[in-house]
């Protein structure tokens, strides 16, 4: 089969390799669509992975081509999405079904071979069957969509809250989309904000266009490259600040900004993966104390196999066509051309949201 193999930092090659073998409890998935995550880029070009050689890629979907020992043969031929985190199922979080917080997890695409290939071996317990109306491209976006939903559910904004989203990459845009279009119809209070209660911060014109496409008013967008963010938020909130602030960037500057622009007793949810050390200045720390702010982390998503988990929540929204994530796909490449997508994201040579490999 053909696969992109990472041998070390800045050394990824398209090669012909053997199809992966299946361990007990695993299936072989023929990959049909694979998205490039922002976390793939430093792994490919700067840090490398946990093991080498490795096939990256953790946002993917496909068809079960073969079933291994101990797997229900009814999975054969099914269209599936894949939860990439493989929990140990023995540690305390796992025993409480908080698999995303597993202490000894494995991970497709970073600790073992992932989806930038024609075939991938996957534990059957990590599969989710796709309804007929959900495309492979949409299913390849289940993972980032579930990450956005997990953050939203961690905070659960109330109807009266002013919500700020800082950072309009894929996760920030998906979070905005869910808050604008989904939650108000599902859970009391969440998402019932009147016009002007959602405020978003980006730094590119195409991000503004995407936010408006999702349903945001143009006046609710702040371009941090040309505007004073704090002044803008305070003007929009009559000096009160944000009740809920989603920090989707992962930089010292935006973390400090979140603390500075969040109201007393407000909540800050840290969503963005940090590229470097995160440091708090004394003044910023004092603001957290004196304003009695709540700062919470969020990571990954819940996948328990139950209807209440994040993945089933997202899949239901896809099946209902409440969310249409394919509007965020800015580029599509074949497997052979996928390196062009890596380069676009690394060099930032073009505007992009989600770059998708289509097999």
N, C-alpha and C positions, 0 to 999 in steps of 0.2 A: 504494500500500500504506500501512498505518498503521505508525507508528514513533514511539518516544520519541527526540526530538532534543535534544541538549545544546548550548546556545548559549554557555554560560559558567557560572561558579560560580552555583549556585542559580537556574538558568534552564533548566529542562528542560520540553519541551512535547510533547504527543501531537499528531502532525500527519499529514496525508496527503502522502506524498512519492513520487517515482518509484521504481520497482523499480531496484535497483542493476544496473549493467552488469557484464558479465564480461570480465576480461582473459584472455588466452591462458593455459590451464592451470587455469582456475577453473570452479566450478560455482555454480549458484544453489540455495541451500538454503531450503526452506519450513520455517520454524522452528515446532516443535511444543511445546517446553518450554525455558524459560530461567530459570536461577537467578540470584538477586541475591547477589553476592559482597560481603564486607565492604569490599573495596577500591573498589567502585563508589560507596559513600556519600560519602567525602571528595571523590572525583572529581566527583560530581554537585553537592554542596552547598558545597564549600570551595575546592578547588584548580583545578577545571576539568580538561580533558583536554589532550593534546598538540596537538590541532587542533580547531577549531570551524568550523562545526557538526559534531557527531559523534553517531552512534547508539551508546550504551554497550552493555555486556553481552558477557561472554566465556565464560559457562558455559551452553551451549545445545546442542540436538540437534534433528534434523528429518529431512526427506526431500529427496533431490536432485530438484529440479523441472526443472532444465535443465542441460545440459553445454555448456561453451564449447569453443572451438577447442583442439585438442591434448589433449583429455580423452577417455579411454576411455568410449564411450557406454554401457558396462555399468553405470556408476554411476547412470544414469537410473533414478529411482524407488526407489533404495535408501535404507533407514533408516540414518542416520549420526550419530556423535558427531563433535565438532570440536575439534582441538587449536588453541588460540587464538594461539599464538606462531608467527609466520611468519619463519623464519630466512633469513639472506642466503645461506647455503650456500657461502660463500667464505672466511670468516674461519677462524682456526686452530681454535677450538672446533667450528665447523661441519664442518670437514674431518675432525675426529675423532669426528663424530656426537654431540657434546655440544651439541645445538641449543639447549637451555635456557640456555646461556651465550653465545649468539651476541652478537657485538659490534655488530651493525647490524640488529637485528631490527625487524620490524613487529609489530603486535599488534591482533587483533580486539577492538573495544570500548574501546580507549584511544588507539590511534594511527590506526586506520581503523574504519569502521562495523562494529558488532557485532550481537548477537542480540536486542536489545529491539525487534524489528520482525517483520513477517510474512515477510520474505525477507532473506537475507544472501548476498553473494558471498564464496566461500571457495575458496582454492587446493585443488585435488583432492589434493595431497600432504598436506594437513592432515586428511583424512577418515579415519575408522575405521568400518568396516561393523559394524552391530549384529546380533547373533543375535536370532532371533524372540522368545526369552524375556526380552529386556531391554527395559524400557519406555523411552519418551522421557524421563520424569522421572528415571529412574535414569541414563540416558545423559547428561542435563544435569548430573549430579553426577560424571561421569567426571573432570572437571578437578580439583575439590577432592579427590576420592579419590586421584587420581594424585599430587597434591601431598603428601598424607599418606604415601603409599607411598614417595615419593622421600625424604622425611625419614627414614623408618624404614630404608630401604636404605642411606642415607648412614651411619647409626650401626651398624646390625646388632647389637642387644643380644644378649648371650649368656645361656645358661640360668641362670647363677648371678647375674645382675645384678638389682639393684633399680632399677626404672625409674619415674621421676617425670614426669608430664605436667602442666605448669602452663598453664592456659588452656583452657577447654572450649567454645570456639566450634566452628564446623563442622569446621575442620581438626583441632583437638584431640580432638574426639569421634571423628572418622573414624580418626585415628591410634590412639586407644585401641581402637576396634573391630577394626582390623587386627591390632594386637598381641595382643589377647585371643583372637581367633577364627581367625586365618588363619595367621600365620607358623609356629606350632608344627607345623603339618601340612605345611609346605612346605620349610623350610630347617632343617637340623640346629641345634639349640640355641635359635634365636630363637622366643620365644613359649612356651617350656616352663616358665616360671616357676610356682612353686607359689603357692597363695593367699597374698596379703599382699605379693607382690613388686612388684605394680603399685600405685602411689600417685598419686592425681590431686588437683589443686587447682583449685577454682572459687570462685565467689562468689554463686551463685544456687541456690535449691532445685531449680528445674527442671533445672539442669545436673546436679545429683546424681541426680535421677530418670532422666535420659537415660543417665547413666553406668551406673547399676544396670540399666537396660533392656538395655544392651549386654553386660552380664554381670559388671560390677564388684561386689565386695562393698561394702555401705554403709559399713563401717568403713574402707575404703580411700580414702574421699573426705574432703578437708579443705576447709571453708568458710573462705576467707581473710578474709571480712568479720567473722567471729566468733572465729576460732582463731588461735593463734600458729603460723604455718606452720613456722618453723625448729624449734620445740620439738616439733611433731607429727612431722615427718620424722625427727628424731633419736630420738624415742621408738619410732617404727616400725622403725628400722634399728639399734637398740641403740647409737646414737651414731656409727655409721659414716658415714651420709650416703648419698646416691644414687650409684649407679654410672653411671647415664645420666639426664640431665635434659633433657627437651624443653621449651624456653621458647617457648610459643605465644601470647604476649601482645604483646611488643614494647615494653616500658616499662623505664625505668631501674631501677625498684624490683624488678621481677621478674627482670631480668638479674642484679642484685646478689644477689638471693635465690638464684638458681640457683648462682652461684659459692659462696655461703656454705653451701649445703646439699648440695653435691656432694662426694663423697669424694676423697681424694688419688688421683691418676691417673684420676679420673673424666672422663666425656665430657659436654659440654654442646652441644646442638644448638639453634641459634637459628632458630626457625620463624616467629615472629610478625612481621608487618610493622610497622615503627616509625611512629608518628604524629608524633613529634618527635625532636630530636637525642638520640642515645644517648651518655651520658657515663659514664666509669668513675672512681670515686673512687680515690684512692691506695691506700686500705686494700683495696679490692676487687681492684685490679690486683696487689697483693702476694699475695693469696690464690691468684690464678691461678698466679703464679710459684712460690710455695712449695709448693703442692699439685700442681704439674706437671699441671694440668688441660688437657685438649684442648677447644678451643672451635671448632666448625665451623658454617658457614652452610649453608643449603639454600634453594633457590629453584626454583619451578616444578616441572617433571617431565620425564622422558625420553620422547621420542616419536621413534622412528627408523623405524617401520614394521616392526620386527622383533619376534618373539614374546617377546623378553627385555625389552622396554622396559616402563616403568611403566604405560602405557595398556593394553597387552595383558594385563599382569598383572592389572590391575583388571577389565578386561572379562571375563576368565576367571572371576574370583571372582563377578562379577555373574551370569554365565551358569550357574554352579554353584549359585547362591543361597547361597553362603557368606557374602556381605555383602548386607544389605538396607538400602541407604541411605535408602529412602523413609520409613523410620521417623523420620528426622531432619527431614522436611519438616513444618514447623509451620503454614505458611500457603500457600494457593494463590489466585492472582488471575488474572483474565483480563488480556489485554494492556491493555485500556482501564482496568483498575483497578490497574495495576502501581505507580502512584505511591503507593498506600496502603502497599505494601511498602517503598518507599524511605523513607517517613515513619516507619514503625514502627522501622526500623533506625536512622534518624537520631535520632529523638526517644527511642528506647528506651521507647516507651509501652506495649509488650507484651513478654512473654517470647517469644523466637523462637530457632530454630536455623537452618533453611534456609527461605527464602521463595522460592517458585517461581511463575513466570509460565507459565500453560498456555494455549496458543493453539489 
